[in-house]
Amino acid sequence: MKKVVRRLIALMLFMLALNTAVWAQGFDHKVRAEVPFSFYAGDKLLPAGTYTFGFNLENHYLVIANKHNGDGALLMGSPGDTETNGSSVLVFRTDGDGLYALESLKATDFGVSFRADKTLAHLAKGHTSGSKTTVTATP
């Protein structure tokens, strides 16, 4: 029994260290946005609200966090287009029936994209996912 408890404690400490290492990485590119609709970030549905989006240029991780209700997600993306008009924007792909999925985050100095079409195709079988909606973000 003592062996099991020791292994469990060791596993918990390892998970804590891993979690700390992920958050210690430099999410120095941050924007904040009021998203007026529920949306999918990968396969996780997040409710409408004010979110902070932190991006790590080195490994293309995007942390999404809502401080008010504790909702959030961690996504791995791929390099994407930047925004040329000087502001940061979030681009959501929609199926036209109320399903939204985060497709990309575009800022003046970086861009990251995600597979929103795959998420929507899985969720809304038979629907097309051709239209897009943008939300302006602030630093």
Sequence and secondary structure as in RCSB ss.txt:
>XXXX:A:sequence
MKKVVRRLIALMLFMLALNTAVWAQGFDHKVRAEVPFSFYAGDKLLPAGTYTFGFNLENHYLVIANKHNGDGALL
MGSPGDTETNGSSVLVFRTDGDGLYALESLKATDFGVSFRADKTLAHLAKGHTSGSKTTVTATP
>XXXX:A:secstr
 HHHHHHHHHHHHHHHHHHHHHHHS   EEEEEEE S EEETTEEE SEEEEEEEETTTTEEEEE TTT  EEEE
E EE    SSSSEEEEEEE SSS EEEEEEE SS EEE  HHHHHHHHSTT    EEEEEEEB 
